[in-house]
Amino acid sequence: MVAQLLPQPHPILACLDQAAELVHGVRDVQPLFMTPAEKTAAVEKLARLEAMTAELNLRVVAAAGDAAHEAGARDTGGWLAS
């Protein structure tokens, strides 16, 4: 028997898949019954998470010139606009 290694997703894609799955897992959970302290903590953590994902998005977009070219766009801005 020959073992085959399956290609692993890039760490950024794996992270995004996990994050999406986790957030999807609480889509029906209502914050109504959180304590005020829990709501404060959640708002603070969400703001940090939002900043982290915005930074990651900018890093990926800054490196996406090849993806834009492969898609036939003149530049990254045009690629994003489409």
C-alpha positions, -999 to +999 in steps of 0.1 A: +000+000+000+013+034-009+004+064+012-005+095-006-001+129+009-030+152+002-022+188-006-027+210+024-045+244+020-024+275+025-024+284+062-043+316+054-070+297+036-072+271+064-075+299+090-103+316+071-122+284+067-119+277+104-129+312+113-159+311+090-170+278+104-168+291+140-187+323+132-213+303+113-217+281+144-231+310+164-253+325+137-284+316+157-271+325+191-287+357+204-266+381+225-298+392+243-290+371+273-253+381+276-244+401+307-233+437+302-197+426+309-200+399+283-214+423+257-186+448+264-160+420+261-177+408+228-177+443+213-140+448+222-130+413+208-151+419+177-133+452+171-099+436+175-109+407+152-123+431+126-090+450+126-070+418+123-091+406+093-088+441+077-050+439+080-050+404+066-072+414+037-049+443+028-019+420+029-035+395+006-048+422-018-013+438-019+001+405-031-027+398-055-013+413-086-007+379-101-043+369-094-055+400-111-033+394-141-044+358-143-080+369-143-073+393-172-076+425-153-053+454-160-044+459-124-055+448-089-079+478-085-098+467-117-098+431-105-113+441-072-138+463-088-151+435-110 
